[in-house]
């Protein structure tokens, strides 16, 4: 039996006394793209934060390649091969593109990060536009280019699983289309991807599986093509 790249079993999490996730379970097969869908406030970002270690899990299990990682440090989870690209980008605007990437590379252990030259070549192959702007100050990049840089920073060490939280936030449709082309290239390169995305059409085109969340629970799960035949699930979008 193939071990999933990522698995959540009855995960509960929240903020202070408020529980947001009420027993979320989901399975992400290796090499797949899984979309977490649903309106604002249902727990999508909370789910990604719990997975990535930036929010404590109150109960339940999270397994990465069969190994439990709930409540581990984000750096430990990243070293094991899973990273989060958060909403808001989190780049250093006063540094050049090259220096932003170098800071990210130096933050990882050498055996995880690998060779700087090899990694930079791989990244600029996937995101050639950034390769043309290595000496440009990150704060002067367009919004789409800054998002590309945020994605590249997360890819240090060639993680197996990449979590995207609202990749398209605040970007024009043409830029969003280009970003999703790059995400598709990451999948072709063997990455496993979990998407929280407001552009449902793009998410459904790329996803192999969808989970629809409602009030902190999984309301529906299945393949994108099945969603239109599930009116109850579609009503949550």
LINZI-V178059 format. One record per residue. N is the residue number from 1. PHI is phi in whole degrees, 0 to 359 (none if undefined). NEAR is the number of other ideal C-beta (glycine too) atoms within 8 Angstrom. Layout:
n=(N;N)
phi=(PHI;PHI)
near=(NEAR;NEAR)
//
This chain:
n=(1;2;3;4;5;6;7;8;9;10;11;12;13;14;15;16;17;18;19;20;21;22;23;24;25;26;27;28;29;30;31;32;33;34;35;36;37;38;39;40;41;42;43;44;45;46;47;48;49;50;51;52;53;54;55;56;57;58;59;60;61;62;63;64;65;66;67;68;69;70;71;72;73;74;75;76;77;78;79;80;81;82;83;84;85;86;87;88;89;90;91;92;93;94;95;96;97;98;99;100;101;102;103;104;105;106;107;108;109;110;111;112;113;114;115;116;117;118;119;120;121;122;123;124;125;126;127;128;129;130;131;132;133;134;135;136;137;138;139;140;141;142;143;144;145;146;147;148;149;150;151;152;153;154;155;156;157;158;159;160;161;162;163;164;165;166;167;168;169;170;171;172;173;174;175;176;177;178;179;180;181;182;183;184;185;186;187;188;189;190;191;192;193;194;195;196;197;198;199;200;201;202;203;204;205;206;207;208;209;210;211;212;213;214;215;216;217;218;219;220;221;222;223;224;225;226;227;228;229;230;231;232;233;234;235;236;237)
phi=(none;286;279;297;295;213;214;248;233;53;278;239;202;184;232;61;274;265;271;259;260;247;91;276;233;203;232;242;295;300;79;259;245;242;256;260;241;141;291;299;88;263;113;294;295;301;298;295;294;295;296;278;91;273;222;297;265;279;199;96;234;234;241;248;52;86;255;290;228;299;63;276;296;306;294;292;295;297;295;276;113;222;226;248;261;282;297;107;73;69;269;260;296;277;265;289;302;301;290;301;291;293;300;297;295;289;284;259;302;303;288;267;290;76;292;299;296;296;293;298;295;295;295;289;289;281;239;298;298;291;299;276;235;299;264;272;295;299;293;267;287;292;302;294;292;295;293;301;297;299;296;299;300;286;270;302;82;50;299;283;236;239;256;248;253;54;304;267;306;77;251;290;306;295;291;300;300;293;299;290;296;291;296;299;294;296;296;298;278;104;286;261;230;241;245;252;213;282;277;298;300;296;299;291;293;267;285;267;222;231;238;258;262;212;53;78;226;281;269;198;216;169;280;306;295;275;296;292;263;238;302;294;293;298;292;276;272)
near=(2;5;7;11;13;14;10;15;9;10;17;13;14;11;6;4;3;6;9;10;14;9;9;16;10;11;8;14;11;10;8;11;13;14;16;14;13;12;6;3;4;11;13;12;10;14;16;14;11;15;13;12;11;6;9;6;12;8;6;14;10;15;12;13;9;6;7;6;12;10;5;9;6;10;6;10;14;12;10;11;10;16;12;13;11;7;6;5;8;6;10;8;7;6;9;10;13;8;9;14;14;9;11;12;11;7;6;12;6;6;4;9;12;8;5;8;6;8;14;9;8;9;13;11;8;11;12;8;8;14;10;6;10;11;6;9;9;15;6;5;12;6;9;11;11;12;13;13;16;12;14;13;13;12;12;12;12;7;13;11;15;14;14;13;12;10;14;13;8;4;11;6;6;6;13;13;9;9;15;13;8;12;14;9;9;12;12;6;7;6;11;14;14;16;14;13;13;6;8;9;6;12;13;11;8;12;12;8;14;16;12;14;17;9;7;12;9;10;10;12;8;9;8;11;5;8;14;6;5;10;6;8;12;9;6;14;9)
//
